[in-house]
Structures are given as C-alpha cells and as structure tokens.
C-alpha cells in the first residue's frame, strides 16, 4: 500500500523526533553523574584540606586548598579558607611574640631609629617590628628605610603618637598572601561576611585599626547574628 505524501512526511518527522529525543536526552543521566562525581571530589578535597588545617598541617592544607581552587577558580569560600591558612602560617613564622620586636623612640634622632631598625631585621629575620614615635621626620625615615629593605609598612597615628608596624621575611609573604586571598573572596562574593571579618583581623594585627573597624562593621552588617563580633565591636567603641 502506498503512503500518501502527507502521511510519508509525518512518518519521517516522527522518526527524526524519536532520534532527537534519544540524542539530547539519552546522555543526560551520565552527564549528571559526572557532574555529581566532580562535585563530590571537590567536597572531599575541601574536607581533607580543613582537616589538615585543624591538625596544624599547614603546608598540606595549602596544597589541598590550592587543588580545590583549580577545580573551582571562582569559589570565594576557598579563597577565604586558603587565606586563613596563609594567615596562620605567617603568624607561625613570626614566633610566639607579636610584635617580634618593639621599640618606643623617645628621641628625635632618625639615625638612631634606622640603626635600631637594621638591628631588629638582622635579629628576627621574620615577624613584625613595631616602632612608636612622636616625630614625623623619624617616622618618615623608618618607613622609607623599611621599604627599601623589603619590609611591608603599616602606619597609623593616634593622637600625638605614630605607630609603624613592619612585616618582614616569611611572615610578610604569608600575611600578604592571606590579605590578597581575603580581598579576592570579597571581590567574588561581596556578601561573604567571614572574609570581611578575616580582613578585619589582618588589619588589626598590623596596627591599622581604622581599616580593621571598617571591615568588622561590614562583616557585622552582612551577618548581624555574629554575637562574638557584636561584643567585640561594642568593646572597641568603648
């Protein structure tokens, strides 16, 4: 029996439709399982990294978080977590005391201040050096020389006193990595309250309480349930 032309066209279209459904739908379960497998791998990697961090195995945690970041290069949480590891590593290189070296300069002698700076750098090699002075010229000389010697300088005036915190050695390297990872986290996710909180801790550690307060307030605005931070901010304001 011959098929009429309209019927023949309808049969052909039906065959094409069945083939299309098989082509587009048939592979979805396999594709879905592959995505789930990758997601599970990512979760496990992050869990192992967190376990390493909690166990104090910081280098292992850095390697694992870095692998996780390769899998999810736009993941703000991983940037923040890796920043936290760098931060702790930097503090460990500084040793048990913070700052590692502290001097209050009562004289108006820049030469004496620079001699003290060089002595501090030679002796501690890695950590934070703090100078306090009431003289702008002395503070300027310390800041310029510290930068020339490779230090990272954070300067703040409070009333009549200037405080300079100088990061050097491995402490400088790891703390700056921490700062940069926190900043990347908030760039990727502006609502990431924990990253803002960690930025506040970083700037508080290096003596920039003004910047620290800004970040703490932003963190609290994003997460007003943070009772610990609320108490800290209340104490800070007092």
C-alpha positions in Angstrom: 0.0 0.0 0.0 1.4 3.3 -1.0 1.5 6.1 1.6 0.2 9.5 0.6 2.8 12.3 0.6 1.4 14.0 3.8 1.5 10.7 5.6 5.0 9.9 4.5 6.2 13.3 5.7 4.6 12.7 9.0 6.3 9.3 9.4 9.7 10.8 8.6 9.2 13.6 11.1 8.2 11.1 13.8 11.4 9.1 13.1 13.5 12.3 13.3 11.8 13.3 16.5 12.4 10.0 18.2 16.1 10.2 17.2 16.4 13.7 18.5 14.9 12.7 21.9 17.4 9.9 22.2 20.3 12.1 21.2 19.5 15.0 23.6 18.0 13.1 26.5 19.8 9.8 26.4 23.2 11.1 27.7 21.8 13.3 30.5 22.0 10.7 33.3 25.6 10.0 32.5 26.4 13.7 32.3 24.7 14.3 35.6 26.6 11.6 37.3 29.9 13.0 36.0 29.0 16.4 37.4 28.0 14.9 40.8 31.2 12.9 40.8 33.2 16.1 40.3 31.2 17.9 43.0 31.8 15.1 45.4 35.5 15.1 44.7 35.6 18.8 45.3 33.8 18.4 48.6 36.1 15.7 49.8 39.2 17.7 48.8 37.9 20.7 50.8 37.1 18.4 53.8 40.6 17.0 53.7 42.1 20.5 53.5 40.1 21.6 56.5 41.1 18.5 58.5 44.8 19.2 57.7 44.4 22.9 58.8 42.8 21.8 62.1 45.6 19.3 62.7 48.2 22.0 62.2 49.4 20.5 58.9 49.5 23.9 57.2 51.6 23.0 54.1 49.4 20.1 53.4 46.3 22.3 53.8 47.7 24.9 51.4 48.3 22.2 48.8 44.8 20.7 49.1 43.1 24.1 49.1 45.1 25.1 46.0 44.0 21.9 44.3 40.4 22.8 45.2 40.9 26.3 43.8 42.0 24.8 40.5 38.7 22.9 40.3 36.6 26.0 41.4 38.7 29.1 40.5 35.7 31.4 41.2 34.9 29.9 44.6 35.0 32.7 47.2 34.9 30.3 50.1 38.1 28.5 49.0 39.9 31.8 48.6 38.9 32.7 52.1 39.9 29.3 53.5 43.2 29.4 51.8 43.8 32.9 53.1 43.1 31.6 56.7 45.9 29.0 56.2 48.3 31.6 54.9 47.5 33.9 57.8 48.2 31.2 60.4 51.4 30.2 58.6 52.6 33.8 58.7 52.0 34.0 62.4 53.9 30.8 63.0 56.9 32.2 61.2 56.7 35.2 63.5 57.1 33.1 66.6 55.3 33.2 69.9 55.6 37.0 70.4 53.7 39.7 68.5 55.2 42.0 67.7 58.5 40.2 67.4 60.4 43.5 68.2 59.0 46.7 69.7 60.8 50.0 70.4 59.5 53.3 71.6 61.6 56.1 70.2 61.7 59.0 72.6 64.5 60.9 70.9 64.3 62.9 67.7 67.2 61.1 66.1 66.4 59.4 62.7 69.9 57.9 62.7 69.3 56.0 65.9 65.9 54.9 64.7 67.4 53.5 61.5 70.2 51.7 63.4 67.5 50.1 65.6 65.5 49.0 62.6 68.5 47.3 61.0 69.4 45.5 64.3 65.8 44.3 64.5 65.7 43.0 61.0 69.1 41.2 61.4 67.9 39.5 64.6 64.4 38.4 63.9 64.6 37.7 60.1 60.8 37.0 60.1 58.0 38.7 62.0 56.7 42.1 62.9 58.7 45.1 64.1 56.9 47.9 65.8 58.2 51.5 66.3 56.4 54.2 68.2 57.4 57.9 67.9 56.1 61.4 68.2 58.2 62.8 65.5 57.1 62.8 61.9 60.6 63.0 60.5 61.7 59.9 62.4 58.6 58.0 61.2 59.2 59.1 57.6 62.8 57.9 57.9 61.8 54.5 59.3 59.1 53.9 56.7 61.4 54.8 53.8 64.3 52.6 55.0 62.0 49.7 55.9 60.5 49.7 52.4 64.0 49.9 50.9 65.0 46.8 52.9 61.9 44.9 51.6 59.5 45.4 54.5 55.8 46.0 54.3 54.9 49.0 56.4 51.6 49.9 58.1 51.5 53.3 59.7 48.9 54.9 61.9 48.7 58.0 64.0 46.7 58.0 67.3 46.6 61.4 68.9 50.3 62.6 69.2 51.9 59.2 68.6 52.8 57.4 65.3 53.0 53.7 65.2 54.7 51.8 62.4 54.4 48.1 62.0 56.9 46.5 59.6 56.4 43.0 58.3 59.5 41.1 57.2 60.6 37.7 55.9 58.2 34.8 55.6 55.7 36.5 57.9 55.3 39.3 55.4 55.0 36.9 52.5 52.3 34.7 54.1 50.3 37.5 55.7 50.2 39.4 52.4 49.0 36.3 50.6 46.3 36.0 53.3 45.2 39.6 52.7 45.1 39.1 49.0 43.1 36.0 49.2 40.5 37.6 51.5 40.3 40.5 49.1 39.7 38.1 46.2 37.0 36.4 48.2 35.0 39.6 48.8 35.5 40.6 45.1 33.9 37.3 44.0 31.3 37.4 46.7 30.6 40.8 48.2 28.2 39.3 50.8 30.9 37.0 52.2 30.9 38.2 55.9 33.6 35.8 57.0 36.1 37.2 54.5 35.4 40.7 55.7 35.8 39.5 59.3 39.2 38.0 58.4 40.3 41.2 56.7 39.4 43.0 59.9 41.6 40.6 61.8 44.5 41.1 59.4 44.4 44.9 59.6 44.0 44.8 63.4 47.1 42.6 63.6 49.2 45.0 61.5 48.0 48.0 63.5 45.6 49.6 61.1 42.6 49.7 63.5 40.8 52.2 61.4 40.7 49.9 58.3 40.1 46.9 60.6 37.0 48.6 62.1 35.6 49.2 58.6 35.8 45.6 57.7 34.4 44.4 61.0 31.4 46.6 60.7 30.8 45.4 57.1 31.1 41.8 58.4 28.5 42.5 61.1 26.2 44.3 58.7 26.2 41.2 56.5 25.8 38.8 59.4 24.2 40.5 62.4 23.8 37.1 64.1 27.6 37.1 64.9 27.3 37.7 68.6 31.1 37.5 69.2 31.8 40.2 66.6 29.0 42.3 68.1 30.6 42.1 71.5 34.0 42.9 70.1 32.7 46.0 68.2 30.9 47.2 71.4 34.2 46.9 73.4 36.1 48.6 70.6 33.8 51.6 70.5 34.1 51.9 74.3 
